[in-house]
Amino acid sequence: MFQDNTVINEYNLKKISLADKIFEHPHQAFKSIHITGTNGKGSVAKMVFSILQKAGKKVGCFTSPHLNDIRERIETDAGQISKKDFVYYLNKILRSGVSLSYFETLVMIAFLYFKDKKCEYAVIEVGMGGSVDATNIIRPIMSCITSIGVDHEKYLWSTAKEIAIHKAGIIKPGVPVVINKKNPIIEKTAKEKKAPIIFAKKKPTNLLWAHQEENAGLAYSICKKLWISENKITQGLKNVQHPGRLQYITKNLLIDGAHNIDGLHILKTYLTSIRKKYKKIIYCFGLKEGKDPRELIVPIFGKDKEYIIVKEKSIMLEDVASLAKKMIGEKYILQTPTQIKKLAKQNPSTLYVVFGSLYMIGAFI
């Protein structure tokens, strides 16, 4: 029953809208906050989720991808969806007769679950893009666009202008949209739809590095508009749980979900700031299928660096043999997550940085 969409022309809202109709529009049972962006959307979603929990709200959160367990994508203030509930809603959807994609199925499971759990709010992160993302059937009370950059070119659009147009597709008539940088396309779309724009300012959070302060500012602005108190917002931002984003597994083993040009530049800036703490840095990576390290990794981190290609099997990842063939002239070795952990333990003055895909770094947690 699952279908895997791989080309942009196949992405539309027809099937998810049909399923939504069959199940009597479950997303209308709660107030949604809809979040898109090239980078930071997952962090903002987790921040808003944390704040609303601190405020005592009954809240759900839908994010993607997951690191180790698919149930990570669907949670409420009571925790992740249980295995029993996940199977129950999955079977309910399969029996409906609508042939949904993998992601569409997860979206519908989340909406049905949040409705049945009587969530007052649900924080909804898009999967990819915005306008034709399966989550875009909702009518949110707040929208947020975190950043505009190039990613998922194989599946979506290839220029910043096209990406901005489709991310702006989550903006709904009259619904406030929170952003932190001026963008003519987003601003034009908001004006046409009479959607008030809120410009966010940086705020402190427990997540590492300056870009997370920008994300915290977005979450702050969203929750202020929801009349959440300053105290609860501060508490929420200081207690965010978001594994895999600049997370130290040990003192010299760092994992990060950076997987596109903007994210990798942020990671490089952070590494530059801590460079003096270590004798050297070794760059360990895996990439989503179709991505080329010569175009994405080497130009940013350099040709004279030491690289490890992570041997982690996943249908979402580029085959390690393929990655190795593309690393022409570069110094690299192949290692499993277990082997990299062992190397880090043996070489405490060397920083091992793992990045490139969230589908891979989950193996390190």
C-alpha positions as CSV (number, residue, x, y, z in Angstrom):
1,M,0.0,0.0,0.0
2,F,3.0,2.3,0.5
3,Q,4.1,4.3,-2.6
4,D,7.5,6.0,-2.8
5,N,7.4,9.4,-4.6
6,T,10.7,10.3,-6.2
7,V,9.9,13.0,-8.8
8,I,8.5,16.4,-8.2
9,N,5.6,15.9,-10.6
10,E,4.3,13.1,-8.5
11,Y,4.0,15.3,-5.4
12,N,0.5,16.6,-4.8
13,L,-2.2,16.7,-2.1
14,K,-4.8,14.5,-3.9
15,K,-4.3,11.2,-2.0
16,I,-3.7,12.8,1.4
17,S,-6.8,15.0,0.9
18,L,-8.9,11.9,0.1
19,A,-7.7,10.1,3.2
20,D,-8.3,13.2,5.2
21,K,-11.9,13.3,3.9
22,I,-12.4,9.6,4.7
23,F,-11.3,10.1,8.3
24,E,-13.4,13.3,8.7
25,H,-10.5,15.8,8.8
26,P,-8.8,14.8,12.0
27,H,-6.4,17.8,11.8
28,Q,-9.4,20.1,12.5
29,A,-9.6,18.8,16.0
30,F,-6.5,20.7,17.2
31,K,-4.7,24.0,16.7
32,S,-1.7,23.6,14.4
33,I,1.6,25.4,14.2
34,H,3.1,24.7,10.7
35,I,6.9,24.9,10.2
36,T,9.0,24.7,7.1
37,G,12.5,25.8,6.0
38,T,15.7,24.3,4.6
39,N,17.4,24.2,7.9
40,G,16.2,24.6,11.5
41,K,12.6,23.6,11.1
42,G,13.0,20.5,13.3
43,S,14.8,22.5,16.0
44,V,12.0,25.2,16.0
45,A,9.4,22.5,16.1
46,K,11.0,20.9,19.2
47,M,11.4,24.3,20.8
48,V,7.8,25.2,20.4
49,F,6.8,21.7,21.6
50,S,9.0,22.1,24.7
51,I,7.5,25.6,25.5
52,L,3.9,24.4,25.1
53,Q,4.6,21.5,27.4
54,K,6.1,23.9,30.0
55,A,3.0,25.9,29.7
56,G,0.9,22.9,30.6
57,K,-0.7,22.5,27.2
58,K,-1.9,19.2,25.8
59,V,0.3,19.2,22.7
60,G,1.5,16.9,19.9
61,C,4.5,17.1,17.7
62,F,5.2,15.7,14.3
63,T,8.8,15.8,12.9
64,S,11.0,14.0,10.5
65,P,13.2,12.1,9.9
66,H,13.8,9.8,12.9
67,L,17.1,8.6,14.2
68,N,16.5,5.1,15.5
69,D,12.7,4.5,15.8
70,I,10.0,5.6,13.5
71,R,7.8,6.4,16.5
72,E,10.2,9.4,17.3
73,R,8.3,11.3,14.6
74,I,5.0,11.3,16.5
75,E,4.8,12.3,20.2
76,T,2.7,14.1,22.7
77,D,3.5,15.6,26.1
78,A,3.1,12.0,27.3
79,G,5.9,10.7,25.1
80,Q,6.3,8.9,21.8
81,I,3.3,7.0,20.3
82,S,3.3,3.5,21.6
83,K,4.0,0.5,19.3
84,K,0.4,-0.7,19.9
85,D,-1.1,2.6,18.9
86,F,1.2,3.0,15.9
87,V,0.2,-0.4,14.6
88,Y,-3.5,0.4,15.3
89,Y,-3.5,3.6,13.2
90,L,-1.4,2.1,10.5
91,N,-3.9,-0.8,10.0
92,K,-6.8,1.7,10.1
93,I,-5.2,3.6,7.2
94,L,-4.4,0.5,5.3
95,R,-8.0,-0.7,5.6
96,S,-9.3,2.6,4.2
97,G,-8.3,1.6,0.7
98,V,-6.4,4.8,-0.1
99,S,-2.9,4.1,-1.4
100,L,-0.7,6.6,0.4
101,S,3.1,7.1,0.3
102,Y,5.3,6.3,3.3
103,F,5.3,10.0,4.4
104,E,1.6,10.5,3.8
105,T,0.8,7.5,5.9
106,L,2.9,8.9,8.8
107,V,1.2,12.3,8.5
108,M,-2.2,10.7,8.7
109,I,-1.2,8.5,11.6
110,A,-0.1,11.6,13.5
111,F,-3.3,13.5,12.8
112,L,-5.5,10.7,13.9
113,Y,-3.4,10.1,17.0
114,F,-3.4,13.8,18.0
115,K,-7.1,14.0,17.6
116,D,-7.8,10.9,19.7
117,K,-5.4,12.1,22.4
118,K,-7.4,15.3,22.5
119,C,-4.4,17.5,21.8
120,E,-5.1,21.2,22.1
121,Y,-2.1,22.1,19.9
122,A,0.0,20.2,17.4
123,V,3.4,21.3,16.1
124,I,3.7,20.1,12.5
125,E,7.0,20.1,10.6
126,V,6.9,19.6,6.9
127,G,8.8,16.8,5.3
128,M,10.1,18.6,2.2
129,G,9.2,21.9,0.6
130,G,5.9,23.3,1.6
131,S,3.2,23.8,-1.0
132,V,2.8,20.1,-2.0
133,D,4.0,18.6,1.2
134,A,1.5,16.2,2.7
135,T,1.2,18.3,5.9
136,N,-0.1,21.3,3.9
137,I,-3.7,20.2,4.1
138,I,-3.9,21.8,7.5
139,R,-5.2,25.3,8.3
140,P,-2.7,26.4,11.0
141,I,-3.1,29.2,13.6
142,M,0.6,30.1,13.0
143,S,3.1,29.5,10.2
144,C,6.9,29.7,10.4
145,I,9.5,29.6,7.6
146,T,13.0,29.1,9.2
147,S,15.4,29.5,6.3
148,I,15.7,29.3,2.5
149,G,18.5,27.3,1.0
150,V,19.1,24.5,-1.6
151,D,18.5,20.9,-0.6
152,H,16.6,17.8,-1.9
153,E,17.4,18.9,-5.5
154,K,16.7,15.4,-6.7
155,Y,13.2,15.6,-5.5
156,L,12.3,19.3,-5.4
157,W,13.4,22.6,-6.9
158,S,16.9,23.6,-7.6
159,T,17.1,27.4,-7.1
160,A,16.6,29.6,-4.0
161,K,13.7,31.4,-5.8
162,E,11.8,28.3,-6.6
163,I,12.4,26.9,-3.1
164,A,11.1,30.2,-1.5
165,I,8.0,30.1,-3.7
166,H,7.1,26.6,-2.6
167,K,8.0,27.1,1.1
168,A,5.8,30.2,1.0
169,G,3.1,27.8,0.0
170,I,2.4,27.0,3.7
171,I,1.3,30.6,4.2
172,K,-2.5,30.7,4.6
173,P,-4.9,33.7,4.2
174,G,-4.9,35.8,7.4
175,V,-2.6,33.4,9.3
176,P,0.5,35.1,10.9
177,V,3.8,33.9,9.6
178,V,7.0,34.1,11.6
179,I,10.4,34.6,9.8
180,N,13.8,35.9,10.9
181,K,15.2,37.3,7.6
182,K,13.7,39.5,4.9
183,N,12.7,37.6,1.8
184,P,10.8,39.3,-1.1
185,I,9.0,36.2,-2.2
186,I,7.8,35.3,1.3
187,E,6.8,38.9,2.0
188,K,5.0,39.2,-1.3
189,T,3.1,36.0,-0.7
190,A,2.2,37.0,2.8
191,K,0.9,40.4,1.5
192,E,-1.2,38.8,-1.1
193,K,-2.8,36.5,1.4
194,K,-3.1,39.2,4.0
195,A,-1.0,37.1,6.4
196,P,0.7,39.3,9.1
197,I,4.5,38.9,9.1
198,I,6.3,38.7,12.4
199,F,10.1,39.2,12.3
200,A,11.9,37.2,15.0
201,K,15.0,38.2,17.0
202,K,17.6,35.9,18.5
203,K,16.9,34.3,21.9
204,P,19.0,32.0,24.2
205,T,18.5,28.2,24.3
206,N,20.3,25.2,25.6
207,L,21.0,23.9,22.1
208,L,24.5,24.6,20.9
209,W,25.7,27.4,18.6
210,A,24.5,30.7,17.3
211,H,22.1,29.4,14.6
212,Q,20.0,27.8,17.4
213,E,19.6,31.3,18.9
214,E,17.9,32.3,15.6
215,N,15.7,29.2,15.8
216,A,14.9,30.0,19.4
217,G,13.8,33.5,18.3
218,L,11.3,32.0,15.9
219,A,9.9,29.7,18.6
220,Y,9.8,32.6,21.0
221,S,7.8,34.7,18.6
222,I,5.4,31.9,17.8
223,C,4.6,31.3,21.5
224,K,4.4,35.0,22.4
225,K,1.6,35.2,19.7
226,L,-0.1,32.3,21.5
227,W,0.0,34.3,24.7
228,I,2.4,32.0,26.5
229,S,4.1,33.7,29.4
230,E,7.7,34.9,29.2
231,N,8.7,32.6,32.1
232,K,7.3,29.5,30.4
233,I,8.9,30.4,27.1
234,T,12.3,30.8,28.8
235,Q,11.9,27.4,30.6
236,G,10.9,25.7,27.4
237,L,13.9,27.1,25.5
238,K,16.3,26.0,28.2
239,N,15.0,22.4,28.2
240,V,14.7,21.5,24.5
241,Q,15.5,17.9,23.7
242,H,16.7,17.4,20.1
243,P,19.2,14.7,19.7
244,G,21.6,14.6,16.7
245,R,22.1,18.4,16.4
246,L,25.7,19.4,17.5
247,Q,25.5,16.7,20.1
248,Y,28.6,15.4,21.9
249,I,28.5,11.6,22.4
250,T,31.8,11.9,24.2
251,K,34.2,14.8,24.7
252,N,35.8,14.1,21.2
253,L,32.9,12.5,19.3
254,L,30.5,15.0,17.9
255,I,27.4,14.2,15.8
256,D,25.4,16.7,13.7
257,G,22.6,16.4,11.2
258,A,24.1,18.9,8.8
259,H,23.4,17.6,5.3
260,N,23.2,20.5,2.9
261,I,25.4,23.4,2.0
262,D,24.0,25.9,4.5
263,G,24.0,23.4,7.3
264,L,27.6,22.3,6.5
265,H,28.8,25.9,6.6
266,I,27.2,26.3,10.0
267,L,29.0,23.2,11.2
268,K,32.3,24.4,9.7
269,T,31.9,27.7,11.5
270,Y,31.4,25.9,14.8
271,L,34.4,23.7,14.3
272,T,36.6,26.7,13.5
273,S,35.5,28.2,16.9
274,I,36.7,25.0,18.8
275,R,39.6,24.0,16.6
276,K,42.3,24.9,19.2
277,K,40.9,22.3,21.6
278,Y,42.1,19.4,19.5
279,K,45.3,18.3,17.7
280,K,43.2,17.5,14.6
281,I,39.7,16.9,13.3
282,I,38.6,13.9,11.3
283,Y,35.5,14.2,9.2
284,C,33.2,11.2,9.2
285,F,30.2,11.3,6.9
286,G,27.4,9.4,5.1
287,L,25.2,11.0,2.5
288,K,21.6,10.6,1.4
289,E,21.2,8.7,-1.9
290,G,22.2,10.8,-4.9
291,K,24.5,13.3,-3.1
292,D,28.1,13.7,-4.1
293,P,30.9,14.4,-1.6
294,R,33.0,16.1,-4.2
295,E,30.2,18.7,-4.6
296,L,29.0,18.9,-1.0
297,I,31.7,17.8,1.5
298,V,35.2,18.4,0.0
299,P,34.6,22.0,-1.2
300,I,33.5,23.1,2.3
301,F,35.9,21.2,4.6
302,G,38.9,21.0,2.2
303,K,40.9,18.6,0.0
304,D,43.7,18.1,2.6
305,K,41.5,16.8,5.4
306,E,41.2,13.3,6.8
307,Y,37.8,11.7,6.0
308,I,36.0,8.6,7.1
309,I,33.1,7.2,5.1
310,V,30.7,5.7,7.6
311,K,29.7,2.1,6.8
312,E,26.0,2.2,7.7
313,K,23.4,0.4,5.6
314,S,20.2,2.2,4.9
315,I,18.0,2.4,1.8
316,M,18.0,6.2,2.2
317,L,21.8,6.4,2.1
318,E,24.2,6.5,-0.8
319,D,26.1,3.2,-1.0
320,V,29.6,3.4,0.6
321,A,31.3,1.9,-2.4
322,S,29.7,4.6,-4.6
323,L,30.9,7.3,-2.1
324,A,34.4,5.9,-2.1
325,K,34.6,6.0,-5.9
326,K,33.6,9.6,-5.9
327,M,36.4,10.5,-3.3
328,I,39.0,10.7,-6.1
329,G,42.4,11.8,-4.8
330,E,41.1,12.3,-1.2
331,K,42.5,10.6,1.9
332,Y,39.8,8.4,3.4
333,I,39.0,5.1,5.1
334,L,35.8,3.2,5.6
335,Q,34.6,2.5,9.2
336,T,31.5,1.4,11.0
337,P,29.9,3.5,13.8
338,T,31.3,1.1,16.3
339,Q,34.8,1.4,14.9
340,I,34.6,5.2,14.9
341,K,33.6,5.1,18.5
342,K,36.6,2.9,19.3
343,L,39.0,5.3,17.4
344,A,37.6,8.3,19.3
345,K,38.3,6.4,22.6
346,Q,41.8,5.6,21.5
347,N,42.6,9.1,20.3
348,P,41.3,11.6,22.9
349,S,43.1,14.6,21.4
350,T,41.4,14.1,18.0
351,L,37.9,15.3,17.4
352,Y,35.8,12.9,15.3
353,V,32.9,14.8,13.7
354,V,30.0,12.7,12.2
355,F,27.6,14.4,9.8
356,G,25.9,14.2,6.4
357,S,22.6,12.6,7.1
358,L,20.3,12.1,10.0
359,Y,19.6,8.6,8.6
360,M,23.2,7.7,9.5
361,I,24.0,9.5,12.7
362,G,21.2,7.7,14.6
363,A,23.6,4.7,14.7
364,F,25.9,6.7,17.0
365,I,23.3,7.4,19.7
